[in-house]
Amino acid sequence: MPPARLSQAEFIALMAMLFATIAFSIDAMLPALPEIAAELTPGDVNRAQLIVTSFVFGMGLGTLVAGPLSDAFGRKPVIVAGAVLYCAAAGLAWAAQSLELALAARVLQGFGAAAPRVVAIAMVRDLYVGRHMARIMSLVFLIFALIPAIAPSLGAVIIHFAGWRAIFASFILFAMLSVGWMMLRQAETLAPEARRPLSVRGVADNVVEVLRDRVVRLSILAQTMAYATLFATLSSTQPVFDVTFGKAETFHLWFAVIALLASSASYINSRLVVRLGMRRMVRGVLTGQIAVSGVFLSVSVVGWPEALHFWAYFVWVTGVFFMAGMTLGNLNAIAMEPMGHIAGTAASVVGALSTMGSVLLAIPIGLLFDGTPVPGVAGVLVLCLGALAVMKVLGARGEAPA
């Protein structure tokens, strides 16, 4: 018998809530970066950005483990175990008295957060395939996009009343709510007879099967560069608003507007992807971002008029987030399409390699911040050019029709 389904609306909302663990864990920390820098790394304030990328790196490591475990034991138990680890690490980060300990806790927290992230993708793949999976993922990202709109403002409120460390308590509460909802409402999507015994050889064979697929390999490479544009921009946006434009006090409000504007990308993608196809959508959006970044850099050579500089950057940042909403769900669906029989392991391999690879690309771009947006914009331009080249190699054939 096929696994029982929630209504599509509730299923999408639940998957978005599980995904939102990631966005909330990253974006709520952005307003705290100046205070973290002042308290834990006053001699090198740029290192505070590592609070973002260390979490992402841990998430990449955890992604390698969560998928195979979910193929062996089912989706729901693995999500619960990840949530427990996530909450324990949040408590450790709350108590940290050095940046090194805080970063270690964030890596561990990301490791736990990988479970709801990667297993949620496997749950979607258990129930949907191809362009219909891409449509579901787009709608998940549409709701998920509301979290970045409110998370920095919520973080700013928490900081104002209880200090930056209290943000970690809110992470624990959020995880309890989302996982509690799943336990009460969502049936297990992986039937016992479809589970694969956990063994080193079995996992290794599945990983080899995933990586032998040319489509999966190319989509991982494209995802790596697409995620790197997002993480590099996330880690440097608050410093740009603060140092370049002197808008630290209102950053959370500007970020909310950016996130709300960019959230339209997922809705647009959900309306178009079934008709146009995933690969065509990704290529078109990357081309647009290359054009926007190229114009920004070209004008930066001669110098922006003061009245236009901030608004140009605002448009550019919004474009980066818009691009993420139009590409990441599609690239996931492309990679997962031929891997339904080992969806958990495939989601792990795809997520782990693209996430950890993106962090290795994003960290140096973020640390190049020199008081202007130029290093970040240049980095995004190079990454988008690389991703577009990969999509050209991938081509348009082999995609399942609607």
Buried (B, 14 or more C-beta within 10 A) or exposed (E): EEBEBBEEEEBBBBBBBBBBBBBBBBBBBBBBBBBBBEBBBEEEBBBBBBBBBBBBBBBBBBBBBBBBBBBBBBBBBBBBBBBEBBBBBBBBBBEBEEBEBBBBBBBBBBBBBBBBBBBBBBBBBBBBBBBBBBBBBBBBBBBBBBBBBBBBBBBBEBBEEEEBBBBBBBBBEBBEEBBEBBEEEBEBBBEEEEBBEEEEEBBEBBBEBBBEBEBBBBBBBBBBBBBBBBBBBBBBBBBBBBBBBEBBEEBBEBBBEBBBBBBBBBBBBBEBBBEEBBBBBBBBBBEBBBEBBBBBBEBBEEEBEEEEBBEBBBBBBBBBBBBBBBBBBBBBBBBBBBBBEBBBBBBBBBBBBBBBBBBEBBBEBBBBBEEBBBBBBBBBBBBBBBBBBBBEEBEEEEBBEE
